[in-house]
Amino acid sequence: MLNPSQQIMRLGFGFAVSQALRVIVELGIPDLLAVNEQSVDELAAATQSDADALYRVMRLLAPEGVFKEVLPRHFELTEVGAVLRSDRPGPRDFVRMINSEAYLAFEQLLHSVRTGKPAFDKVFGSPRFDWLSEHPEQAALFQRAMVALSQGSNEAIAEAYDFKPFTRIVDVGGGHGQLLSAILARNPHLSGVLFDLSSGVAAARQGAGGDLPRTEFVVGDFFESVPAGDAYLIKKVVHDWDDRRAAEILRNCRKTMLPNGRVLVAETLVPSGDEPNQIKHIDVVMLAVTGGQERTQAQYASLFDAAGLRLERVIQTRGPISILEACPA
């Protein structure tokens, strides 16, 4: 058991674990340990690293469950560490993405707390998504990381909601298209529209998220307009934006919605109370990086109201994500 001071110190050193994960991913250590345990000297030779420095990083990660030191300066890969192998690209890409430009922006979190504005804009000179549009390699990494974060939740959404009443579903900000692919596979009567910026549409066209039959690919800006449909699916997009901008997205869906249409916002709701929950971490990351926020059910209801919509019901999926169904007010 840690005393209060030790607990605070552990929390304060969280950055060290985060960056250590990035180092071992960049060096490919999990791949080198995939077959059997190796000595740090062998790993250092294979990665052109300093053996003592590498040992200190791996020793830090061993108590976190990433490695196990089976003999002095000899490590084996654990089940946790195995998800960082190159044949499981999603977690690797997430570690690389969150520890690059997002990490640098987070150093200026105090700026966000004082101003309510994203620190990313101050550090990099432009908003996150504008910056990504000018850095295609990082944009591609971002799309791959989103695929990793979506594992399990897309199937959970596809199976939790009845899409039978609809004929044309618009995936607003659909990115790689993994969710739309899962829905179309379950609903052969549906046609789809994958609507996103050029980088997202490019990832979807290349099959990053799976097969997309009966799908129209549309490049555009959801702050300007969205294609017409009778169901609008917006997964993990609204949380990227503050209330004003989020309401603009929803309002544009309302403008082009066909009669009896629905807007389906898929997000993780912030629970009440002070129990640990990863969404509270993500909420503060959104503050610093995009200026967005995670929301409670009541906050989403208010957001729909501002966009001329009414929250009808909330459907909890088997995953850590809910579907908020809204109709015209």
Order of alpha helices (4+ residues) and beta strands (2+ residues): alpha-alpha-alpha-beta-alpha-alpha-beta-beta-alpha-alpha-alpha-alpha-alpha-alpha-alpha-alpha-beta-alpha-beta-alpha-beta-beta-alpha-beta-alpha-alpha-beta-beta
